[in-house]
Structures are given as structure tokens and as C-alpha cells.
Amino acid sequence: MRGVLAFLSILVLSWGGDVFGPLERGDPIPSFKRFLKGKATEVDLYLIKGITEGLEVKVPKYMDFYAEGLVKELRGDLEGAIRSYLRSIELEPRYNPSYFRFNELIRKVKNPEVYREKITKILKKRFEKAPPVVVENPKGKVVFLVEKMSQYLLIYEGKRLKGLYPVTTGEDWGDKWKEGDRRTPEGIYYFTRFIPPERLPKIYGGIAVVLNYPNPVDRLLKKGGSGIWLHGSEEENRNRIPFSTRGCVVANNEDLRTIVKSIKPGNTLIAIYKAIPDKLKTENIKSFLEEWERSWEEKDVERFLSFYSDRFTWKGGGIKEWRDYKRRVIKNKRWIDVKIENLTVLAFRRGLSEEAEYYVAEFRQIYRSDRYSDEGIKRLYIIKEGKKLKILREEFREGG
């Protein structure tokens, strides 16, 4: 009976008004839109209450604050919305919609640094322990992580958080797929070289380091574009304008002068994620590499080659040329000794996948044989094919 009376009340109250048409057609959406804009009529409130009160759902507090932030934002209370999003992040530091809304609004208020300081404290606590994407990293070795969601760059020495810096990334939040899409790529890269200051236009602030985008996995996925750097800016506090680059990662010049001290071109990895996962299923890459090393030392050519993907490429061609080359070279040695030192392994996942999509392993390789010896930095791109790990590409730089 109550439901009938409520329905009749709505019909009576809405008769002749603007909302009658949508209700008659069974369309409640305009009522919700007016509510979010702070313009709900009495009838709208009756309808929304009637629809939602029957939901037996306990809303987490962080979602309460996120919803509160959306309403404040739509009503023009930007600072109030930012405070609500901050409360949401404090309660659930991994909820990415609150970060995105926070960063979208922070450029529109007068005192952004007040809010930046609060989010920095939250992130320091969240990332105090290295996330699972840092699978292996020896003491003294540095790796960089960038999270587009929060617009921060993190530096880990071993698995200890060494530094945390606000940055800004591409205008479009998505992953990079083509030239000119104004997106920052997501994946695992390394710094290839510094660009001399005298060759840089003023807009880059005198500091720029090149990333090896697209990497071998990107090329496999046919991702395009180029010219992705970590650099500064001639604009003061450029990093305080989130999501505002053409695809590069931009840091404050003062911060960048500290950051680059940790970069060793050719031997420093940087991984970029939409959101850095706090949970991730990863394979035992260390064990995989030990088996790969053992098969090489034992001159078990076919077992050694089984570690490589059919899509493997190198400077001499594809997997067929690689197999021919390795069969010839390995069989020509009386003995082989290989050592792996200072192993770093980073994992990458796309979206909300529970498993790593690929790995990059970087280490110092010391190779000895009866006919030839060398040592340097080896980098392997490791993917999953079916249920097996396979090497997609390997890179070696002598010396280092």
C-alpha cells in the first residue's frame, strides 16, 4: 500500500511539471542529474530515495568520500571536493579514481601545495615498502617507478624508498599507442642517454634524459611514437600542473637536479604504470635465469634455446638465425662459464590483471670460455607464452 501511495504522490506532484515526461516514460536519469547538480526537486528526492533505500549494500567509507567529492565537484565546490578525495585516499591509498579527480582539480585551486603536501605524506607511507613490481633489486642499485594515477616518481635503492617527487605526465591519461597522442607510455624502460644542455631548447629546463621507448614488448604490440624523455621545464613549478605534457615525464628543475644523480645511462630502469599494484602474482625469475645460465654452461644447446620465444629478435634477424648462430658458437667451445651479478627484475602489468604481463631482468654478466671472454650489462625481456616464460629479446653492452 505504501508503494502505491508513494507512486500516486509522485504522479500528483509531477502533474504538469517538467519531470512528468521522463517519469511517464520510466526514465529516472534526469532526476539523478538534477540531484548531482544540486537542483533536485522534491519529486526527484522522493524518486531517488525510493530507488536506493532498498539496496542492502554497506558502502565503504572511502567510497562515501569519493561520492561526496563528486557531488561537491559538480556543484562547483572544488576545494571541498579535493578535501573529500583526500579523505578517500587516506582511507584507501590504492583507489585510483580519487587520485585522478584530485589531480584534475588541483590545478584549478589557489593553494595547490597545501594539498600536495598531504598527498605526499600518504604516498610516503604507502610506498615505504617496495611494491611487488620490484621483484629483485640488490642493495645499492637504483630503480625508478612512475605512477600516472598519483603523478609521482619514486626512487628505490635496493628495496628502500630513497625519494618521492611530484611529476606531470601526458595530457591524455591512457597508454601510448601512436605518435602525437599526447600520452605517456606504460611499461618498463631504461635511460639511454643525457641530452647535452646546449642542444636543448629552453622549454626543457636544461635537463633531459631519453627513455628507450618503444621497448621490444611495445614493438611486439605495434605501439608507435618516440621521443619520450624525463626532463625539466622553463616554467616554474611545472610539475604542479598534473596531466599536462605531450607524453614525457616532467619534474621540477630543482628536484630533477637531485633525481639525475641516481641515473646511470644504460643501467638504470624506469617503469611507468597507470597504478602501481600492491598485489601481483609473479614468477620465479631468479630460478628461470639460473636454469638458463646452467644450460649455457653445460653446452646443452637445445635446452638453452628452449628458453627463447619463437618471436625472439636480435641484430642478426629472428629466432631461426639465432638458433643457427648459437648452435654453431656454443658447440665450438670446449668450456663455458657464466656468472650473473647484481640482478634487478621489474614486473609490469596492464590494467587490473592479477598477473605480471612481462619482466625485464638486468644484471652484470661475466662470460668466460676457452676461446672468448667478456663482461658487461645484460638485459632480458621476458614474456609468458602459455604457461612458460620465454626470452623475447636480449641486449648486451660490454663494460658498464
C-alpha positions, 0 to 999 in steps of 0.5 A: 500500500505504501508503494502505491501511495508513494507512486500516486504522490509522485504522479500528483506532484509531477502533474504538469511539471517538467519531470512528468515526461521522463517519469511517464516514460520510466526514465529516472536519469534526469532526476539523478542529474538534477540531484548531482547538480544540486537542483533536485526537486522534491519529486526527484528526492522522493524518486531517488530515495525510493530507488536506493533505500532498498539496496542492502549494500554497506558502502565503504567509507572511502567510497562515501568520500569519493561520492561526496567529492563528486557531488561537491565537484559538480556543484562547483565546490572544488576545494571541498571536493579535493578535501573529500578525495583526500579523505578517500585516499587516506582511507584507501591509498590504492583507489585510483579514481580519487587520485585522478579527480584530485589531480584534475582539480588541483590545478584549478585551486589557489593553494595547490601545495597545501594539498600536495603536501598531504598527498605526499605524506600518504604516498610516503607511507604507502610506498615505504615498502617496495611494491611487488613490481620490484621483484629483485633489486640488490642493495645499492642499485637504483630503480625508478617507478612512475605512477600516472594515477598519483603523478609521482616518481619514486626512487628505490635503492635496493628495496628502500624508498630513497625519494618521492617527487611530484611529476606531470605526465601526458595530457591524455591519461591512457597508454601510448599507442601512436605518435602525437597522442599526447600520452605517456607510455606504460611499461618498463624502460631504461635511460639511454642517454643525457641530452647535452644542455646546449642542444636543448631548447629552453622549454626543457629546463636544461635537463633531459634524459631519453627513455628507450621507448618503444621497448621490444614488448611495445614493438611486439604490440605495434605501439608507435611514437618516440621521443619520450624523455624525463626532463625539466621545464622553463616554467616554474613549478611545472610539475604542479600542473598534473596531466599536462605534457605531450607524453614525457615525464616532467619534474621540477628543475630543482628536484630533477637536479637531485633525481639525475644523480641516481641515473646511470645511462644504460643501467638504470630502469624506469617503469611507468604504470597507470597504478602501481599494484600492491598485489601481483602474482609473479614468477620465479625469475631468479630460478628461470635465469639460473636454469638458463645460465646452467644450460649455457654452461653445460653446452646443452644447446637445445635446452638453452634455446628452449628458453627463447620465444619463437618471436625472439629478435636480435641484430642478426634477424629472428629466432631461426638465425639465432638458433643457427648462430648459437648452435654453431658458437656454443658447440665450438667451445670446449668450456663455458662459464657464466656468472650473473651479478647484481640482478634487478627484475621489474614486473609490469602489468596492464590494467587490473590483471592479477598477473605480471604481463612481462619482466625485464631482468638486468644484471652484470654478466661475466662470460668466460670460455676457452676461446672468448671472454667478456663482461658487461650489462645484460638485459632480458625481456621476458614474456609468458607464452602459455604457461612458460616464460620465454626470452623475447629479446636480449641486449648486451653492452660490454663494460658498464 
